[in-house]
Amino acid sequence: MRSFIYALLLVLAATTLASAELLTVANPLGQGKWGVAAAYLMDSNVGNTSGYGMGTIGGYAAYGLTDKLDLYLNLGSANVSGLPAGISAQITAVGLTAKYAVIEESSDMPVSVAIGGGYRSQNYVQSAAIGGNMNGSQIMAGVGVSKVIVPFIPYAGIAYRSTSLAGASTPQYDLTVGSAVAWSTQGAVFFEYTLQSINSTALGNYTSGQIGIDVAYKI
């Protein structure tokens, strides 16, 4: 059991805050503009085990460096449910991502397209029985597309992530679809689903689903 739980920890950070916070929607904030968001995510089939789930609370603060380039500070904290008695695991993460608007929606262009990439540092707080605290990291890159259909902004994105922990690397691909529902020109609620394809040396190749809800506001 201990070896399985340890292997599970090797892939947990790959799913932590793995929503489209990397891209949100392809539309840029605009130079000098700020954006903030709070998010709740729920993962199923964590570690290729149907009885394990993970809830994540997090969010971001974003700033428009130029009219096309946004910088995001990402924060998140995740707890795993369904673990055996006496076993606990919590992951906290902080990172920076950048998003660049390659194509902006206009009268001549029906959609917006953005590319992004970033880095995240992660800390694992877990039971001493499975190794105690550890630190890990994650790199990521992705592309997203969105379209404004007032008050909806449907979007889709694909991202690649590689998580490193204790000398092991776990790559994964995320396919996200969702929509923002705007209540004003500045605020919106995001609903999304992410299908995660995870390649773990210890646990094999498997898929995991993630649902998410974000509340975002542009300042």
Contacts in CASP RR format, 6 or more apart in sequence:
PFRMAT RR
TARGET T0000
AUTHOR 0000-0000-0000
METHOD contacts of the structure
MODEL  1
MRSFIYALLLVLAATTLASAELLTVANPLGQGKWGVAAAYLMDSNVGNTS
GYGMGTIGGYAAYGLTDKLDLYLNLGSANVSGLPAGISAQITAVGLTAKY
AVIEESSDMPVSVAIGGGYRSQNYVQSAAIGGNMNGSQIMAGVGVSKVIV
PFIPYAGIAYRSTSLAGASTPQYDLTVGSAVAWSTQGAVFFEYTLQSINS
TALGNYTSGQIGIDVAYKI
1 84 0 8 1.000
2 129 0 8 1.000
2 130 0 8 1.000
5 83 0 8 1.000
5 84 0 8 1.000
5 87 0 8 1.000
5 89 0 8 1.000
5 130 0 8 1.000
6 130 0 8 1.000
6 131 0 8 1.000
7 200 0 8 1.000
7 202 0 8 1.000
7 203 0 8 1.000
8 46 0 8 1.000
8 47 0 8 1.000
8 49 0 8 1.000
8 52 0 8 1.000
8 80 0 8 1.000
8 89 0 8 1.000
8 203 0 8 1.000
9 89 0 8 1.000
9 124 0 8 1.000
9 126 0 8 1.000
9 130 0 8 1.000
9 134 0 8 1.000
9 165 0 8 1.000
10 163 0 8 1.000
10 165 0 8 1.000
10 166 0 8 1.000
10 168 0 8 1.000
10 170 0 8 1.000
10 200 0 8 1.000
10 202 0 8 1.000
10 203 0 8 1.000
11 46 0 8 1.000
11 47 0 8 1.000
11 163 0 8 1.000
11 170 0 8 1.000
11 172 0 8 1.000
11 198 0 8 1.000
11 200 0 8 1.000
11 202 0 8 1.000
11 203 0 8 1.000
12 46 0 8 1.000
12 47 0 8 1.000
12 54 0 8 1.000
12 78 0 8 1.000
12 80 0 8 1.000
12 89 0 8 1.000
12 91 0 8 1.000
12 124 0 8 1.000
13 91 0 8 1.000
13 93 0 8 1.000
13 120 0 8 1.000
13 122 0 8 1.000
13 124 0 8 1.000
13 136 0 8 1.000
13 138 0 8 1.000
13 163 0 8 1.000
13 165 0 8 1.000
14 138 0 8 1.000
14 161 0 8 1.000
14 163 0 8 1.000
14 170 0 8 1.000
14 171 0 8 1.000
14 172 0 8 1.000
14 196 0 8 1.000
14 198 0 8 1.000
15 43 0 8 1.000
15 46 0 8 1.000
15 54 0 8 1.000
15 172 0 8 1.000
15 196 0 8 1.000
15 198 0 8 1.000
15 208 0 8 1.000
15 210 0 8 1.000
16 54 0 8 1.000
16 56 0 8 1.000
16 76 0 8 1.000
16 78 0 8 1.000
16 91 0 8 1.000
16 93 0 8 1.000
16 122 0 8 1.000
17 39 0 8 1.000
17 41 0 8 1.000
17 56 0 8 1.000
17 58 0 8 1.000
17 59 0 8 1.000
17 74 0 8 1.000
17 76 0 8 1.000
17 78 0 8 1.000
17 93 0 8 1.000
17 120 0 8 1.000
18 41 0 8 1.000
18 159 0 8 1.000
18 161 0 8 1.000
18 172 0 8 1.000
18 174 0 8 1.000
18 194 0 8 1.000
18 196 0 8 1.000
18 210 0 8 1.000
19 39 0 8 1.000
19 41 0 8 1.000
19 176 0 8 1.000
19 192 0 8 1.000
19 194 0 8 1.000
19 210 0 8 1.000
19 212 0 8 1.000
19 214 0 8 1.000
20 144 0 8 1.000
20 155 0 8 1.000
20 157 0 8 1.000
20 159 0 8 1.000
20 176 0 8 1.000
20 178 0 8 1.000
20 190 0 8 1.000
20 192 0 8 1.000
20 194 0 8 1.000
21 37 0 8 1.000
21 39 0 8 1.000
21 59 0 8 1.000
21 60 0 8 1.000
21 72 0 8 1.000
21 74 0 8 1.000
21 97 0 8 1.000
21 214 0 8 1.000
22 72 0 8 1.000
22 97 0 8 1.000
22 99 0 8 1.000
22 116 0 8 1.000
22 117 0 8 1.000
22 118 0 8 1.000
22 140 0 8 1.000
22 142 0 8 1.000
22 159 0 8 1.000
23 99 0 8 1.000
23 114 0 8 1.000
23 116 0 8 1.000
23 142 0 8 1.000
23 143 0 8 1.000
23 144 0 8 1.000
23 155 0 8 1.000
23 157 0 8 1.000
23 159 0 8 1.000
24 37 0 8 1.000
24 99 0 8 1.000
24 155 0 8 1.000
24 180 0 8 1.000
24 190 0 8 1.000
24 214 0 8 1.000
24 216 0 8 1.000
25 112 0 8 1.000
25 146 0 8 1.000
25 153 0 8 1.000
25 155 0 8 1.000
25 180 0 8 1.000
26 101 0 8 1.000
26 103 0 8 1.000
26 111 0 8 1.000
26 112 0 8 1.000
26 113 0 8 1.000
26 114 0 8 1.000
26 144 0 8 1.000
26 145 0 8 1.000
26 146 0 8 1.000
26 155 0 8 1.000
27 101 0 8 1.000
27 104 0 8 1.000
27 105 0 8 1.000
27 112 0 8 1.000
27 114 0 8 1.000
27 146 0 8 1.000
27 148 0 8 1.000
27 153 0 8 1.000
28 64 0 8 1.000
28 67 0 8 1.000
28 68 0 8 1.000
28 69 0 8 1.000
28 70 0 8 1.000
28 99 0 8 1.000
28 101 0 8 1.000
28 104 0 8 1.000
28 114 0 8 1.000
29 35 0 8 1.000
29 62 0 8 1.000
29 63 0 8 1.000
29 64 0 8 1.000
29 70 0 8 1.000
29 218 0 8 1.000
30 64 0 8 1.000
30 66 0 8 1.000
30 67 0 8 1.000
30 68 0 8 1.000
30 70 0 8 1.000
31 64 0 8 1.000
31 65 0 8 1.000
31 66 0 8 1.000
31 67 0 8 1.000
32 63 0 8 1.000
32 64 0 8 1.000
32 65 0 8 1.000
33 63 0 8 1.000
33 64 0 8 1.000
33 218 0 8 1.000
33 219 0 8 1.000
34 61 0 8 1.000
34 62 0 8 1.000
34 63 0 8 1.000
34 64 0 8 1.000
34 218 0 8 1.000
34 219 0 8 1.000
35 61 0 8 1.000
35 62 0 8 1.000
35 63 0 8 1.000
35 216 0 8 1.000
35 217 0 8 1.000
35 218 0 8 1.000
35 219 0 8 1.000
36 59 0 8 1.000
36 60 0 8 1.000
36 61 0 8 1.000
36 62 0 8 1.000
36 216 0 8 1.000
36 217 0 8 1.000
36 219 0 8 1.000
37 59 0 8 1.000
37 60 0 8 1.000
37 62 0 8 1.000
37 190 0 8 1.000
37 214 0 8 1.000
37 215 0 8 1.000
37 216 0 8 1.000
37 217 0 8 1.000
38 57 0 8 1.000
38 58 0 8 1.000
38 59 0 8 1.000
38 214 0 8 1.000
38 215 0 8 1.000
39 56 0 8 1.000
39 57 0 8 1.000
39 58 0 8 1.000
39 59 0 8 1.000
39 60 0 8 1.000
39 212 0 8 1.000
39 213 0 8 1.000
39 214 0 8 1.000
39 215 0 8 1.000
40 55 0 8 1.000
40 56 0 8 1.000
40 57 0 8 1.000
40 58 0 8 1.000
40 212 0 8 1.000
40 213 0 8 1.000
41 55 0 8 1.000
41 56 0 8 1.000
41 58 0 8 1.000
41 78 0 8 1.000
41 210 0 8 1.000
41 211 0 8 1.000
41 212 0 8 1.000
42 53 0 8 1.000
42 54 0 8 1.000
42 55 0 8 1.000
42 56 0 8 1.000
42 210 0 8 1.000
42 211 0 8 1.000
42 212 0 8 1.000
43 53 0 8 1.000
43 54 0 8 1.000
43 55 0 8 1.000
43 56 0 8 1.000
43 196 0 8 1.000
43 208 0 8 1.000
43 209 0 8 1.000
43 210 0 8 1.000
44 50 0 8 1.000
44 53 0 8 1.000
44 208 0 8 1.000
44 209 0 8 1.000
44 210 0 8 1.000
45 51 0 8 1.000
45 52 0 8 1.000
45 53 0 8 1.000
45 206 0 8 1.000
45 207 0 8 1.000
45 208 0 8 1.000
45 209 0 8 1.000
46 52 0 8 1.000
46 53 0 8 1.000
46 54 0 8 1.000
46 80 0 8 1.000
46 208 0 8 1.000
47 198 0 8 1.000
47 200 0 8 1.000
47 203 0 8 1.000
47 206 0 8 1.000
47 208 0 8 1.000
48 198 0 8 1.000
48 200 0 8 1.000
48 203 0 8 1.000
48 204 0 8 1.000
48 206 0 8 1.000
48 208 0 8 1.000
51 82 0 8 1.000
52 80 0 8 1.000
52 81 0 8 1.000
52 82 0 8 1.000
52 83 0 8 1.000
53 80 0 8 1.000
53 81 0 8 1.000
53 82 0 8 1.000
54 78 0 8 1.000
54 79 0 8 1.000
54 80 0 8 1.000
54 81 0 8 1.000
55 78 0 8 1.000
55 79 0 8 1.000
55 80 0 8 1.000
55 81 0 8 1.000
56 76 0 8 1.000
56 77 0 8 1.000
56 78 0 8 1.000
57 76 0 8 1.000
57 77 0 8 1.000
57 78 0 8 1.000
58 74 0 8 1.000
58 75 0 8 1.000
58 76 0 8 1.000
58 77 0 8 1.000
59 74 0 8 1.000
59 75 0 8 1.000
59 76 0 8 1.000
59 214 0 8 1.000
60 72 0 8 1.000
60 73 0 8 1.000
60 74 0 8 1.000
60 75 0 8 1.000
61 72 0 8 1.000
61 73 0 8 1.000
62 70 0 8 1.000
62 71 0 8 1.000
62 72 0 8 1.000
62 73 0 8 1.000
63 70 0 8 1.000
63 71 0 8 1.000
64 70 0 8 1.000
64 71 0 8 1.000
65 71 0 8 1.000
67 101 0 8 1.000
68 100 0 8 1.000
68 101 0 8 1.000
68 104 0 8 1.000
69 98 0 8 1.000
69 99 0 8 1.000
69 100 0 8 1.000
69 101 0 8 1.000
70 98 0 8 1.000
70 99 0 8 1.000
70 100 0 8 1.000
71 96 0 8 1.000
71 97 0 8 1.000
71 98 0 8 1.000
72 96 0 8 1.000
72 97 0 8 1.000
72 98 0 8 1.000
72 99 0 8 1.000
73 94 0 8 1.000
73 95 0 8 1.000
73 96 0 8 1.000
74 93 0 8 1.000
74 94 0 8 1.000
74 95 0 8 1.000
74 96 0 8 1.000
74 97 0 8 1.000
74 120 0 8 1.000
75 93 0 8 1.000
75 94 0 8 1.000
75 95 0 8 1.000
76 92 0 8 1.000
76 93 0 8 1.000
76 94 0 8 1.000
77 90 0 8 1.000
77 91 0 8 1.000
77 92 0 8 1.000
77 93 0 8 1.000
78 90 0 8 1.000
78 91 0 8 1.000
78 92 0 8 1.000
78 93 0 8 1.000
79 89 0 8 1.000
79 90 0 8 1.000
80 88 0 8 1.000
80 89 0 8 1.000
80 90 0 8 1.000
83 89 0 8 1.000
86 127 0 8 1.000
86 129 0 8 1.000
87 126 0 8 1.000
87 127 0 8 1.000
87 129 0 8 1.000
87 130 0 8 1.000
88 126 0 8 1.000
88 127 0 8 1.000
89 124 0 8 1.000
89 125 0 8 1.000
89 126 0 8 1.000
89 127 0 8 1.000
89 130 0 8 1.000
90 124 0 8 1.000
90 125 0 8 1.000
90 126 0 8 1.000
91 122 0 8 1.000
91 123 0 8 1.000
91 124 0 8 1.000
91 125 0 8 1.000
92 122 0 8 1.000
92 123 0 8 1.000
92 125 0 8 1.000
93 120 0 8 1.000
93 121 0 8 1.000
93 122 0 8 1.000
93 123 0 8 1.000
93 138 0 8 1.000
94 120 0 8 1.000
94 121 0 8 1.000
95 118 0 8 1.000
95 119 0 8 1.000
95 120 0 8 1.000
95 121 0 8 1.000
96 118 0 8 1.000
96 119 0 8 1.000
96 120 0 8 1.000
97 116 0 8 1.000
97 117 0 8 1.000
97 118 0 8 1.000
97 119 0 8 1.000
97 140 0 8 1.000
98 116 0 8 1.000
98 117 0 8 1.000
98 118 0 8 1.000
99 114 0 8 1.000
99 115 0 8 1.000
99 116 0 8 1.000
99 117 0 8 1.000
100 114 0 8 1.000
100 115 0 8 1.000
100 116 0 8 1.000
101 112 0 8 1.000
101 113 0 8 1.000
101 114 0 8 1.000
102 113 0 8 1.000
102 114 0 8 1.000
102 115 0 8 1.000
103 109 0 8 1.000
103 111 0 8 1.000
103 112 0 8 1.000
103 113 0 8 1.000
104 112 0 8 1.000
105 111 0 8 1.000
105 112 0 8 1.000
105 146 0 8 1.000
105 147 0 8 1.000
105 148 0 8 1.000
110 147 0 8 1.000
111 145 0 8 1.000
111 146 0 8 1.000
111 147 0 8 1.000
112 145 0 8 1.000
112 146 0 8 1.000
112 147 0 8 1.000
113 143 0 8 1.000
113 144 0 8 1.000
113 145 0 8 1.000
114 143 0 8 1.000
114 144 0 8 1.000
114 145 0 8 1.000
115 141 0 8 1.000
115 142 0 8 1.000
115 143 0 8 1.000
115 144 0 8 1.000
116 141 0 8 1.000
116 142 0 8 1.000
116 143 0 8 1.000
117 139 0 8 1.000
117 140 0 8 1.000
117 141 0 8 1.000
117 142 0 8 1.000
118 139 0 8 1.000
118 140 0 8 1.000
118 141 0 8 1.000
119 137 0 8 1.000
119 138 0 8 1.000
119 139 0 8 1.000
119 140 0 8 1.000
120 137 0 8 1.000
120 138 0 8 1.000
120 139 0 8 1.000
120 140 0 8 1.000
121 135 0 8 1.000
121 136 0 8 1.000
121 137 0 8 1.000
122 135 0 8 1.000
122 136 0 8 1.000
122 137 0 8 1.000
122 138 0 8 1.000
122 163 0 8 1.000
122 165 0 8 1.000
123 133 0 8 1.000
123 134 0 8 1.000
123 135 0 8 1.000
123 136 0 8 1.000
124 132 0 8 1.000
124 133 0 8 1.000
124 134 0 8 1.000
124 135 0 8 1.000
124 136 0 8 1.000
124 165 0 8 1.000
125 132 0 8 1.000
125 133 0 8 1.000
126 132 0 8 1.000
126 133 0 8 1.000
126 134 0 8 1.000
134 165 0 8 1.000
134 166 0 8 1.000
135 165 0 8 1.000
136 163 0 8 1.000
136 164 0 8 1.000
136 165 0 8 1.000
136 166 0 8 1.000
137 163 0 8 1.000
137 164 0 8 1.000
137 165 0 8 1.000
138 161 0 8 1.000
138 162 0 8 1.000
138 163 0 8 1.000
138 164 0 8 1.000
139 161 0 8 1.000
139 162 0 8 1.000
140 159 0 8 1.000
140 160 0 8 1.000
140 161 0 8 1.000
140 162 0 8 1.000
141 159 0 8 1.000
141 160 0 8 1.000
142 157 0 8 1.000
142 158 0 8 1.000
142 159 0 8 1.000
142 160 0 8 1.000
143 157 0 8 1.000
143 158 0 8 1.000
143 159 0 8 1.000
144 155 0 8 1.000
144 156 0 8 1.000
144 157 0 8 1.000
144 158 0 8 1.000
145 155 0 8 1.000
145 156 0 8 1.000
145 157 0 8 1.000
146 153 0 8 1.000
146 154 0 8 1.000
146 155 0 8 1.000
146 156 0 8 1.000
147 153 0 8 1.000
147 154 0 8 1.000
147 155 0 8 1.000
150 182 0 8 1.000
151 181 0 8 1.000
151 182 0 8 1.000
151 183 0 8 1.000
152 179 0 8 1.000
152 180 0 8 1.000
152 181 0 8 1.000
152 182 0 8 1.000
153 179 0 8 1.000
153 180 0 8 1.000
153 181 0 8 1.000
153 182 0 8 1.000
153 188 0 8 1.000
154 177 0 8 1.000
154 178 0 8 1.000
154 179 0 8 1.000
155 176 0 8 1.000
155 177 0 8 1.000
155 178 0 8 1.000
155 179 0 8 1.000
155 180 0 8 1.000
155 192 0 8 1.000
156 175 0 8 1.000
156 176 0 8 1.000
156 177 0 8 1.000
156 178 0 8 1.000
157 174 0 8 1.000
157 175 0 8 1.000
157 176 0 8 1.000
157 177 0 8 1.000
158 173 0 8 1.000
158 174 0 8 1.000
158 175 0 8 1.000
158 176 0 8 1.000
159 173 0 8 1.000
159 174 0 8 1.000
159 176 0 8 1.000
160 171 0 8 1.000
160 172 0 8 1.000
160 173 0 8 1.000
160 174 0 8 1.000
161 171 0 8 1.000
161 172 0 8 1.000
161 173 0 8 1.000
161 174 0 8 1.000
162 169 0 8 1.000
162 170 0 8 1.000
162 171 0 8 1.000
162 172 0 8 1.000
163 169 0 8 1.000
163 170 0 8 1.000
163 171 0 8 1.000
163 172 0 8 1.000
168 201 0 8 1.000
168 202 0 8 1.000
170 198 0 8 1.000
170 199 0 8 1.000
170 200 0 8 1.000
170 201 0 8 1.000
171 198 0 8 1.000
171 199 0 8 1.000
172 196 0 8 1.000
172 197 0 8 1.000
172 198 0 8 1.000
172 199 0 8 1.000
173 196 0 8 1.000
173 197 0 8 1.000
174 194 0 8 1.000
174 195 0 8 1.000
174 196 0 8 1.000
174 197 0 8 1.000
175 194 0 8 1.000
175 195 0 8 1.000
175 197 0 8 1.000
176 192 0 8 1.000
176 193 0 8 1.000
176 194 0 8 1.000
176 195 0 8 1.000
177 192 0 8 1.000
177 193 0 8 1.000
178 190 0 8 1.000
178 191 0 8 1.000
178 192 0 8 1.000
178 193 0 8 1.000
179 190 0 8 1.000
179 191 0 8 1.000
179 192 0 8 1.000
180 188 0 8 1.000
180 189 0 8 1.000
180 190 0 8 1.000
180 216 0 8 1.000
181 188 0 8 1.000
181 189 0 8 1.000
181 190 0 8 1.000
181 191 0 8 1.000
182 188 0 8 1.000
183 189 0 8 1.000
185 218 0 8 1.000
186 217 0 8 1.000
186 218 0 8 1.000
186 219 0 8 1.000
187 216 0 8 1.000
187 217 0 8 1.000
187 218 0 8 1.000
188 215 0 8 1.000
188 216 0 8 1.000
189 213 0 8 1.000
189 214 0 8 1.000
189 215 0 8 1.000
189 216 0 8 1.000
190 212 0 8 1.000
190 213 0 8 1.000
190 214 0 8 1.000
190 215 0 8 1.000
190 216 0 8 1.000
191 212 0 8 1.000
191 213 0 8 1.000
192 211 0 8 1.000
192 212 0 8 1.000
192 213 0 8 1.000
192 214 0 8 1.000
193 209 0 8 1.000
193 210 0 8 1.000
193 211 0 8 1.000
193 212 0 8 1.000
194 209 0 8 1.000
194 210 0 8 1.000
194 211 0 8 1.000
194 212 0 8 1.000
195 207 0 8 1.000
195 209 0 8 1.000
196 207 0 8 1.000
196 208 0 8 1.000
196 209 0 8 1.000
196 210 0 8 1.000
197 205 0 8 1.000
197 206 0 8 1.000
197 207 0 8 1.000
198 205 0 8 1.000
198 206 0 8 1.000
198 207 0 8 1.000
198 208 0 8 1.000
199 205 0 8 1.000
200 206 0 8 1.000
END
